[in-house]
């Protein structure tokens, strides 16, 4: 591989991203966690707001959980940020707030895998540790003509070993970001811009017309479809919400929702809780797609009285005051 050509291309064509102006490992860590399953255009605005509010690992470690979730509302995949705050607390406890500077220590942090540890070590500390994400897998599969299934752990490990060999002969902080950027801007999944690629002269896929065939990725897991009735439960001018205590959306709030039930069954359920149902009105159907599941939601507005003392829900004056999962935030309330 012409590593020099790759690095020169990056220096000339890289996107101007706020976390690229710093070698602060805390900043690199935050940006990499945010970039998991999130488009870079979305990451930038969240990153800037996050660093403004939590400029140090001490600030993150001591952050109020609900305020943290509110700041991150809409970015999705919230569990990564619970791990991130747990890691921040461990950094304060075990390293007196100094971000660890060995691969082994970084890798042991909650929520940090091989890729994230490699990215932090190479970008922040200029150490030759490979960071092999989907972009890198695509670039190297095409460049080297590797036609093995990249859903197979052995195949991905093979790419990682190759990536590790290349970074040892490169400037680690430049190489890691150059490979990511090449995959994002040039070696795209569909219609790659091969004529603009600094590696095209040595690329197997380019010379053999195989860019559409590589990388080989077996069929994705079938998306699970889940059916819900979602209720905008009103008592006077207040609306009911419930905080998710575990699972996919832990820490975020949702409207009351009932899986695999019709509205008549929901009304009976609410009545069994002790509510008096006064009025029921169908609102609208919504859907939301997660990585491996799709929520199909029928939304109703229900007015109730006689809220029980031991209510299943919290009633709030303003639903925008709590961190709400985007699946429900997209529901437009009736005036």
Sine and cosine of phi, psi and omega as CSV:
sin_phi,cos_phi,sin_psi,cos_psi,sin_omega,cos_omega
0.00,0.00,0.66,-0.75,0.05,-1.00
-1.00,0.10,0.99,0.11,-0.07,-1.00
-0.90,0.43,-0.59,0.81,0.01,-1.00
-0.88,0.47,-0.69,0.73,0.02,-1.00
-0.90,0.44,-0.64,0.77,0.03,-1.00
-0.88,0.47,-0.74,0.68,-0.05,-1.00
-0.93,0.37,-0.61,0.80,0.05,-1.00
-0.91,0.41,-0.64,0.77,0.06,-1.00
-0.87,0.50,-0.70,0.71,-0.02,-1.00
-0.89,0.46,-0.71,0.70,-0.02,-1.00
-0.86,0.50,-0.49,0.87,-0.04,-1.00
-1.00,0.01,-0.55,0.83,-0.18,-0.98
-0.91,-0.42,0.03,1.00,-0.05,-1.00
-0.87,0.49,0.54,-0.84,0.12,-0.99
-0.95,0.31,0.57,-0.82,0.02,-1.00
-1.00,0.08,0.99,-0.12,-0.04,-1.00
-0.94,-0.35,0.61,-0.79,-0.14,-0.99
-0.86,0.51,-0.55,0.84,-0.03,-1.00
-0.99,0.17,-0.12,0.99,0.05,-1.00
-1.00,0.09,-0.07,1.00,0.05,-1.00
-1.00,-0.01,0.01,1.00,-0.09,-1.00
-0.74,-0.67,0.51,-0.86,0.16,-0.99
-0.94,-0.33,0.26,0.97,0.04,-1.00
-0.91,0.42,0.89,-0.46,-0.05,-1.00
-0.86,0.50,-0.51,0.86,0.06,-1.00
-0.88,0.47,-0.71,0.70,0.01,-1.00
-0.90,0.43,-0.69,0.72,0.00,-1.00
-0.88,0.47,-0.69,0.73,0.02,-1.00
-0.86,0.51,-0.77,0.64,0.00,-1.00
-0.85,0.52,-0.72,0.70,-0.05,-1.00
-0.90,0.44,-0.63,0.78,-0.02,-1.00
-0.94,0.33,-0.63,0.78,0.06,-1.00
-0.90,0.43,-0.68,0.73,0.01,-1.00
-0.90,0.43,-0.53,0.85,-0.08,-1.00
-0.98,0.22,-0.13,0.99,0.02,-1.00
-0.93,0.36,0.89,-0.46,0.04,-1.00
0.85,0.53,0.48,0.88,-0.02,-1.00
-0.68,-0.73,0.69,-0.72,0.02,-1.00
-0.91,0.41,0.60,-0.80,-0.06,-1.00
-0.87,0.49,-0.57,0.82,0.01,-1.00
-0.87,0.49,-0.56,0.83,0.04,-1.00
-0.97,0.25,-0.64,0.77,-0.05,-1.00
-0.86,0.52,-0.66,0.75,-0.14,-0.99
-0.83,0.55,-0.78,0.63,-0.06,-1.00
-0.92,0.39,-0.63,0.77,0.04,-1.00
-0.91,0.41,-0.64,0.77,-0.01,-1.00
-0.88,0.48,-0.73,0.69,-0.03,-1.00
-0.87,0.49,-0.72,0.69,0.01,-1.00
-0.91,0.42,-0.62,0.79,-0.04,-1.00
-0.90,0.43,-0.75,0.66,-0.03,-1.00
-0.92,0.40,-0.54,0.84,0.06,-1.00
-0.89,0.45,-0.64,0.77,-0.05,-1.00
-1.00,0.07,-0.57,0.82,-0.03,-1.00
-0.81,-0.59,0.96,0.29,-0.12,-0.99
-0.94,0.34,-0.31,0.95,-0.01,-1.00
-0.73,-0.68,0.23,-0.97,0.03,-1.00
-0.91,0.41,-0.46,0.89,0.07,-1.00
-0.90,0.43,-0.67,0.74,0.00,-1.00
-0.90,0.44,-0.66,0.75,0.01,-1.00
-0.93,0.38,-0.67,0.74,-0.02,-1.00
-0.87,0.49,-0.58,0.81,-0.06,-1.00
-0.99,-0.13,0.12,0.99,-0.07,-1.00
-0.91,0.41,0.61,-0.79,0.14,-0.99
-0.92,0.39,0.78,-0.63,-0.10,-0.99
-0.85,0.53,-0.67,0.74,-0.05,-1.00
-0.94,0.34,-0.60,0.80,0.05,-1.00
-0.91,0.42,-0.61,0.79,0.04,-1.00
-0.89,0.46,-0.71,0.70,0.01,-1.00
-0.92,0.40,-0.58,0.81,0.02,-1.00
-0.90,0.43,-0.66,0.75,0.01,-1.00
-0.88,0.47,-0.54,0.84,-0.08,-1.00
-0.99,-0.12,0.10,1.00,-0.01,-1.00
-0.82,0.57,0.77,-0.64,0.06,-1.00
0.98,-0.18,-0.27,0.96,-0.05,-1.00
-0.99,0.14,-0.40,0.92,0.06,-1.00
0.99,0.11,0.16,-0.99,0.05,-1.00
0.76,0.65,0.86,0.50,-0.21,-0.98
-0.95,0.30,-0.37,0.93,-0.06,-1.00
-0.87,0.49,-0.50,0.86,-0.01,-1.00
-0.88,0.48,-0.52,0.86,-0.03,-1.00
-0.99,0.15,-0.41,0.91,0.14,-0.99
-0.92,0.38,-0.68,0.73,0.09,-1.00
-0.89,0.46,-0.63,0.78,-0.04,-1.00
-0.89,0.45,-0.69,0.72,0.02,-1.00
-0.93,0.37,-0.59,0.81,0.07,-1.00
-0.88,0.48,-0.66,0.75,0.03,-1.00
-0.90,0.43,-0.64,0.77,0.01,-1.00
-0.87,0.50,-0.66,0.75,0.01,-1.00
-0.90,0.43,-0.61,0.80,0.03,-1.00
-0.93,0.36,-0.59,0.81,0.04,-1.00
-0.90,0.43,-0.66,0.75,0.04,-1.00
-0.92,0.40,-0.67,0.74,-0.06,-1.00
-0.95,0.32,-0.73,0.68,-0.15,-0.99
-1.00,-0.06,-0.41,0.91,-0.08,-1.00
-0.82,-0.58,0.25,0.97,0.02,-1.00
0.82,0.57,0.53,0.85,0.05,-1.00
1.00,0.07,-0.04,1.00,0.06,-1.00
-1.00,0.05,0.82,-0.58,-0.05,-1.00
-0.90,0.44,0.75,-0.66,-0.03,-1.00
-0.86,0.51,0.51,-0.86,-0.14,-0.99
-0.82,-0.57,0.32,0.95,0.15,-0.99
-0.88,-0.48,0.47,-0.88,-0.02,-1.00
-0.85,0.53,-0.69,0.73,-0.05,-1.00
-0.89,0.46,-0.67,0.74,0.00,-1.00
-0.93,0.37,-0.68,0.73,0.01,-1.00
-0.90,0.43,-0.67,0.74,-0.04,-1.00
-0.89,0.45,-0.44,0.90,-0.03,-1.00
-0.98,0.19,-0.20,0.98,-0.01,-1.00
-0.92,0.39,0.63,-0.77,0.03,-1.00
-0.84,0.55,0.71,-0.70,0.05,-1.00
0.99,0.14,0.02,1.00,-0.01,-1.00
-0.96,-0.26,0.88,-0.47,0.05,-1.00
-0.98,-0.20,-0.17,-0.98,-0.03,-1.00
-0.87,0.50,-0.69,0.72,-0.03,-1.00
-0.89,0.46,-0.78,0.62,-0.05,-1.00
-0.89,0.45,-0.66,0.75,0.03,-1.00
-0.89,0.46,-0.68,0.74,0.03,-1.00
-0.89,0.46,-0.65,0.76,0.00,-1.00
-0.90,0.44,-0.70,0.71,-0.01,-1.00
-0.90,0.43,-0.73,0.69,-0.06,-1.00
-0.91,0.41,-0.64,0.77,-0.04,-1.00
-0.98,0.21,-0.66,0.75,-0.08,-1.00
-0.99,0.17,-0.73,0.68,-0.07,-1.00
-0.99,0.17,-0.60,0.80,-0.11,-0.99
-0.92,-0.38,-0.02,1.00,0.02,-1.00
0.84,0.55,0.61,0.79,0.05,-1.00
-0.98,-0.20,0.61,-0.79,-0.10,-1.00
-0.98,0.21,0.95,0.31,0.09,-1.00
-0.90,-0.44,0.83,-0.55,-0.08,-1.00
-0.94,0.35,0.56,-0.83,0.10,-0.99
-0.84,-0.55,0.98,-0.20,-0.14,-0.99
-0.95,-0.30,0.98,-0.17,0.06,-1.00
-0.96,-0.29,-0.16,-0.99,-0.02,-1.00
-0.87,0.49,-0.58,0.81,0.04,-1.00
-0.89,0.46,-0.70,0.71,-0.03,-1.00
-0.92,0.38,-0.65,0.76,0.06,-1.00
-0.85,0.53,-0.69,0.73,-0.01,-1.00
-0.91,0.41,-0.71,0.70,-0.02,-1.00
-0.88,0.48,-0.76,0.65,-0.08,-1.00
-0.95,0.30,-0.56,0.83,0.06,-1.00
-0.87,0.49,-0.69,0.72,0.00,-1.00
-0.96,0.29,-0.69,0.72,-0.06,-1.00
-0.88,0.47,-0.66,0.75,-0.08,-1.00
-0.99,-0.13,-0.11,0.99,-0.01,-1.00
0.94,0.34,0.60,0.80,0.00,-1.00
-1.00,0.08,0.91,-0.42,-0.10,-1.00
-0.96,-0.29,0.46,0.89,0.06,-1.00
-1.00,0.10,0.44,-0.90,-0.03,-1.00
-0.94,0.35,0.88,-0.47,-0.05,-1.00
-0.99,0.17,0.05,1.00,0.19,-0.98
-1.00,0.09,-0.19,0.98,0.04,-1.00
-0.99,0.10,0.79,-0.62,-0.05,-1.00
-0.86,0.51,-0.58,0.82,0.00,-1.00
-0.91,0.41,-0.61,0.80,0.01,-1.00
-0.93,0.37,-0.68,0.73,0.03,-1.00
-0.91,0.41,-0.58,0.81,0.04,-1.00
-0.90,0.43,-0.60,0.80,0.03,-1.00
-0.88,0.48,-0.69,0.73,0.03,-1.00
-0.90,0.44,-0.64,0.77,-0.02,-1.00
-0.90,0.44,-0.65,0.76,0.03,-1.00
-0.89,0.46,-0.68,0.74,0.03,-1.00
-0.90,0.44,-0.70,0.72,0.01,-1.00
-0.88,0.48,-0.63,0.78,0.03,-1.00
-0.90,0.43,-0.62,0.79,0.01,-1.00
-0.91,0.41,-0.64,0.77,0.00,-1.00
-0.92,0.38,-0.67,0.75,-0.11,-0.99
-0.93,0.38,-0.40,0.92,0.02,-1.00
-0.92,0.39,-0.37,0.93,0.02,-1.00
-0.97,-0.25,0.29,0.96,-0.10,-1.00
-0.80,-0.59,0.03,-1.00,0.22,-0.98
-1.00,0.06,0.95,-0.30,-0.21,-0.98
-0.79,0.61,-0.72,0.70,-0.07,-1.00
-0.92,0.39,-0.53,0.85,0.01,-1.00
-0.98,0.19,-0.72,0.69,-0.06,-1.00
-0.86,0.51,-0.75,0.66,-0.03,-1.00
-0.84,0.55,-0.75,0.67,-0.04,-1.00
-0.95,0.30,-0.53,0.85,0.02,-1.00
-0.91,0.42,-0.68,0.73,0.01,-1.00
-0.91,0.42,-0.67,0.75,0.05,-1.00
-0.88,0.47,-0.70,0.71,-0.06,-1.00
-0.93,0.36,-0.61,0.79,0.03,-1.00
-0.88,0.47,-0.68,0.73,0.03,-1.00
-0.92,0.39,-0.56,0.83,-0.03,-1.00
-0.98,0.22,-0.62,0.79,-0.14,-0.99
-0.98,-0.20,-0.55,0.84,-0.13,-0.99
-0.90,-0.43,-0.85,0.52,-0.06,-1.00
-1.00,0.08,0.87,0.49,-0.10,-0.99
-0.97,0.26,0.35,-0.94,-0.01,-1.00
-0.84,0.53,-0.64,0.77,-0.02,-1.00
-0.83,-0.56,0.69,-0.72,0.02,-1.00
0.79,0.61,0.87,0.49,0.04,-1.00
-0.89,0.45,0.49,-0.87,-0.04,-1.00
-1.00,-0.06,0.93,0.38,-0.14,-0.99
-0.87,0.49,-0.55,0.84,-0.03,-1.00
-0.90,0.43,-0.34,0.94,0.00,-1.00
-0.98,-0.18,0.09,1.00,-0.12,-0.99
-1.00,0.07,0.76,-0.65,0.01,-1.00
-0.95,0.32,-0.20,0.98,-0.03,-1.00
-0.96,-0.29,0.12,0.99,-0.15,-0.99
-0.89,0.46,-0.52,0.85,-0.06,-1.00
-0.89,0.46,-0.51,0.86,-0.01,-1.00
-0.96,-0.27,0.17,0.99,-0.14,-0.99
-1.00,0.06,0.85,-0.52,0.02,-1.00
-0.87,0.48,-0.75,0.67,-0.07,-1.00
-0.90,0.44,-0.63,0.78,0.00,-1.00
-0.90,0.44,-0.72,0.69,-0.07,-1.00
-0.98,0.22,-0.30,0.95,-0.05,-1.00
-0.90,-0.43,0.19,0.98,0.04,-1.00
0.89,0.46,0.62,0.78,-0.09,-1.00
-0.92,-0.39,0.22,0.98,-0.07,-1.00
-0.89,0.45,-0.51,0.86,0.00,-1.00
-0.97,0.22,-0.29,0.96,-0.07,-1.00
-0.99,-0.12,-0.27,0.96,-0.06,-1.00
-0.85,-0.53,0.57,-0.83,-0.06,1.00
-0.96,0.29,0.36,-0.93,0.09,-1.00
-0.99,0.13,0.84,-0.54,0.01,-1.00
-0.72,-0.69,0.88,-0.48,-0.02,-1.00
-0.91,0.41,0.23,-0.97,-0.08,-1.00
-0.80,0.60,0.64,-0.77,0.00,-1.00
-0.95,0.32,0.36,-0.93,0.09,-1.00
-0.87,0.50,0.67,-0.74,0.01,-1.00
-0.89,0.45,0.73,-0.68,0.01,-1.00
-0.94,0.33,0.79,-0.61,0.04,-1.00
-0.99,0.16,0.75,-0.66,0.02,-1.00
-0.98,-0.21,0.81,-0.59,0.00,-1.00
-0.89,-0.46,0.69,-0.72,-0.05,-1.00
-0.96,-0.29,0.79,-0.62,-0.01,-1.00
-0.76,-0.65,0.52,-0.86,0.36,-0.93
-0.98,-0.20,0.84,-0.54,0.02,-1.00
-0.95,-0.31,0.70,-0.72,-0.11,-0.99
-0.88,-0.48,0.83,-0.56,0.22,-0.98
-1.00,0.06,1.00,-0.06,-0.14,-0.99
-1.00,-0.01,0.91,-0.42,-0.09,-1.00
-0.93,-0.37,0.68,-0.73,0.16,-0.99
-0.76,-0.65,0.95,-0.32,-0.19,-0.98
0.85,0.53,-0.89,-0.46,-0.02,-1.00
-0.96,-0.29,0.18,0.98,-0.01,-1.00
-0.98,-0.21,0.42,-0.91,-0.05,-1.00
-0.83,-0.56,0.63,-0.77,-0.05,-1.00
-0.99,0.13,0.67,-0.74,0.12,-0.99
-0.66,-0.75,0.35,-0.94,0.03,-1.00
-0.69,-0.72,0.68,-0.73,0.00,-1.00
-1.00,0.08,0.79,-0.62,0.06,-1.00
-0.96,0.29,0.83,-0.55,-0.07,-1.00
-0.99,-0.16,-0.12,0.99,0.04,-1.00
-0.36,-0.93,0.03,-1.00,0.09,-1.00
0.98,0.18,-0.34,-0.94,-0.13,-0.99
-0.82,0.57,-0.63,0.78,-0.12,-0.99
-0.91,-0.41,0.56,0.83,-0.02,-1.00
-0.82,0.57,0.74,-0.67,0.03,-1.00
1.00,-0.03,-0.23,0.97,0.00,-1.00
-0.99,-0.16,0.38,-0.93,0.00,-1.00
-0.99,-0.15,0.51,-0.86,0.08,-1.00
-0.73,-0.69,0.40,-0.92,0.25,-0.97
-0.94,0.34,0.36,-0.93,0.09,-1.00
-0.82,0.57,0.78,-0.63,0.04,-1.00
-0.66,-0.75,0.52,-0.86,-0.14,-0.99
-0.75,-0.67,0.84,-0.54,-0.07,-1.00
-1.00,0.02,0.68,-0.73,0.07,-1.00
0.83,0.56,0.64,0.77,0.07,-1.00
-0.77,-0.64,0.49,-0.87,0.13,-0.99
-1.00,-0.07,0.11,-0.99,-0.12,-0.99
-0.91,0.42,-0.54,0.84,0.01,-1.00
-0.90,0.43,-0.65,0.76,0.03,-1.00
-0.93,0.38,-0.57,0.82,0.04,-1.00
-0.91,0.42,-0.68,0.73,0.01,-1.00
-0.87,0.49,-0.68,0.73,0.05,-1.00
-0.88,0.47,-0.62,0.79,0.02,-1.00
-0.90,0.43,-0.72,0.70,0.02,-1.00
-0.89,0.45,-0.62,0.78,0.03,-1.00
-0.90,0.43,-0.62,0.79,0.02,-1.00
-0.92,0.39,-0.44,0.90,0.07,-1.00
-0.96,0.29,-0.32,0.95,-0.01,-1.00
0.92,-0.39,0.03,1.00,0.04,-1.00
-0.98,0.17,0.52,-0.86,0.17,-0.99
-0.97,-0.23,0.91,-0.41,-0.05,-1.00
-0.99,0.13,0.85,-0.52,-0.05,-1.00
-0.98,-0.18,-0.63,0.78,-0.08,-1.00
-0.47,-0.88,0.65,-0.76,0.02,-1.00
-0.79,-0.62,0.78,-0.63,0.00,-1.00
-0.65,-0.76,0.79,-0.62,0.06,-1.00
-0.93,0.36,0.69,-0.73,-0.04,-1.00
-0.97,-0.25,-0.93,0.38,-0.10,-0.99
-0.12,-0.99,0.33,-0.94,0.10,-1.00
-0.99,-0.17,0.65,-0.76,0.03,-1.00
-0.75,-0.67,0.32,-0.95,0.15,-0.99
-0.66,-0.75,0.44,-0.90,0.06,-1.00
-0.58,-0.81,0.72,-0.70,-0.06,-1.00
-0.95,-0.32,0.85,-0.53,0.15,-0.99
-1.00,-0.10,-0.11,-0.99,-0.04,-1.00
-0.88,0.47,-0.71,0.70,-0.08,-1.00
-0.82,-0.57,0.22,0.97,0.05,-1.00
-0.46,-0.89,0.41,-0.91,0.03,-1.00
-0.83,-0.56,0.75,-0.66,0.09,-1.00
-0.99,-0.12,0.80,-0.60,0.15,-0.99
-0.94,-0.34,0.87,-0.49,-0.20,-0.98
-0.83,-0.56,0.82,-0.57,0.17,-0.99
-0.99,-0.13,0.85,-0.52,-0.14,-0.99
-0.96,-0.26,0.75,-0.67,0.04,-1.00
-0.82,-0.57,0.50,-0.86,0.17,-0.99
-0.97,-0.23,0.80,-0.60,-0.01,-1.00
-0.79,-0.61,0.81,-0.58,0.08,-1.00
-1.00,-0.09,0.75,-0.66,-0.04,-1.00
-0.77,-0.64,0.35,-0.94,0.17,-0.99
-0.77,-0.64,0.01,-1.00,0.03,-1.00
0.82,0.57,0.83,0.55,0.05,-1.00
-0.92,0.40,0.84,-0.54,-0.04,-1.00
-0.92,0.40,0.46,-0.89,0.00,-1.00
-0.88,0.48,-0.63,0.77,0.03,-1.00
-0.99,-0.12,0.91,0.41,-0.07,-1.00
-0.96,0.29,0.56,-0.83,0.07,-1.00
-0.96,0.29,-0.24,0.97,-0.14,-0.99
-0.77,-0.64,0.31,-0.95,0.15,-0.99
-0.98,-0.21,0.70,-0.72,0.03,-1.00
-0.98,-0.21,0.81,-0.58,-0.08,-1.00
-0.84,-0.54,0.44,-0.90,0.03,-1.00
-0.97,0.24,-0.55,0.84,-0.08,-1.00
-0.69,-0.72,0.93,-0.37,-0.02,-1.00
-0.92,0.39,-0.29,0.96,0.03,-1.00
-0.98,0.21,-0.09,1.00,0.00,-1.00
-0.99,0.10,-0.18,0.98,-0.02,-1.00
-0.89,-0.46,0.47,-0.88,0.05,-1.00
-0.96,0.29,0.92,-0.40,-0.08,-1.00
-0.92,-0.39,0.65,-0.76,0.05,-1.00
-0.87,0.50,0.64,-0.76,-0.08,-1.00
-0.88,0.48,-0.45,0.89,0.04,-1.00
-0.84,0.54,-0.55,0.83,0.02,-1.00
-0.98,-0.20,-0.43,0.90,0.03,-1.00
-0.89,0.46,-0.46,0.89,-0.01,-1.00
-0.95,0.31,-0.23,0.97,0.02,-1.00
-0.95,0.30,0.86,-0.51,-0.01,-1.00
-1.00,0.05,0.88,-0.48,-0.04,-1.00
-0.95,0.30,0.60,-0.80,0.07,-1.00
-0.95,0.31,0.59,-0.81,0.01,-1.00
-0.95,0.32,0.00,0.00,0.00,0.00
